[in-house]
Amino acid sequence: MILEADWTWTGTRFERGVRVALGPDGRIAALGELAEPASERLPGQALLPGFLNAHSHAFQRGLRGRGERFPQGAGSFWSWREAMYGLVGELDAARLRALSAQAFREMLAAGITTVGEFHYLHHEKEGDWELDEAVLEAARETGIRLVLLQAYYRTGAIGQPLAGAQRRFDARSFEEFWRHADALARRLDPARETLGIAPHSVRALALEELERVHREARARRMVVHMHLEETRKEIEDCRAAHGRTPLELVAARLDLDAGFTAVHGTHTAPDQLAFFLNSGANLCLCPLTEANLGDGTPALGRVPHDGLCLGTDSNARISMLEEMRWAEYAQRLAREERGCLVDGEGAVARRLLAAATVGGARALGVRAGVLEVGAWADLVAWDLAAPGLAGWTPETLLESLVLGADERARTATWVGGRRVA
């Protein structure tokens, strides 16, 4: 299969006459001004790499609307938290599979071709791992590329046992968790599925376990993701228990590199964020969820932006285009205190697209998010006649798409060279 759109994103600009050959292994076999004619023309369309969603809890798609009904006197986070635990108590494997498939289909329709599923809802019944299978089945049913970030969760708060619905998250023991993870990894389809590890947060495991889990994951060349400094209470509790912030503990105890991603960093000081990103690690922003819960947005200032990626988190709204806009506009609203997400030439849309593509690929450890030979053929076509793009020129098309259009402009999605949506 050789695709040719009217305009194709080549990493720095849109170009005409670019043909993309999809290889039988699901990767891009060749691209450019190829001698072979296109087997499928995409007239009136632009071709871009698919977005990578670096942080999702698919089951929380079932909370849409439920977490918005606040009891009198309750804050948004605590109302949402009560709704979340209520949903956790209700779910069985069939319902989880259906919710996950619904979320994954909405992602594909929004131009997302890879999802990093931060999965901590493991047990249908105590001792089984049936709910892991439900998520895998949903990904296979829909055709989305899956990085299953298998969560390690042992305590309900710092030094406190799991209680109530939290027991469905239990990693059970270090040994059992890794026996199951290794067995799971052997059954994955390497063309579409990989496994990462997610020590949930500083409140969910002891520091010694965090070190062991991280060391084992990196020895297996698995990426590691972790919620970090999402709420002020998390930071206060961590200081009270350990005398340091969560990020300070992680930086002191782990060998940070591109294989580690912190999710949120909402209340991390800018100098600490800069130190963290300069270590080579990644930061995943989830602007729609962070705004929905009223958590706030991190003060990025002039921190390095190469390690930034984006996620849909609670899936209260699934739109990577909106995640990009909120990531930028939240920084603009803070004006000079935080600055904007710009690259070296001041191109905001290019930086946002990078976070949604190559930044997500780096955090998830997959070769995607770019149109180049050897990368996965995960592509999305966009309708140049869509109302949200009216007035575009080749020079402004990226800005028109990232800052003005919505997912209704999407016309087709390919994952691993196969058309899936």
PyMOL commands that set and color helices and strands:
alter all, ss='L'
color gray80, all
select helices_A, chain A and resi 58-63+66-68+76-90+93-109+130-142+164-169+174-186+207-219+232-242+246-253+270-278+287-292+320-333+335-337+348-356+358-364+387-389+397-404+407-409
alter helices_A, ss='H'
color red, helices_A
select strands_A, chain A and resi 2-9+14-15+19-22+28-32+40-49+51-56+112-119+145-152+155-157+160-161+193-199+224-228+260-264+282-285+308-310+379-383+410-415+418-419
alter strands_A, ss='S'
color yellow, strands_A
deselect
rebuild
show_as cartoon
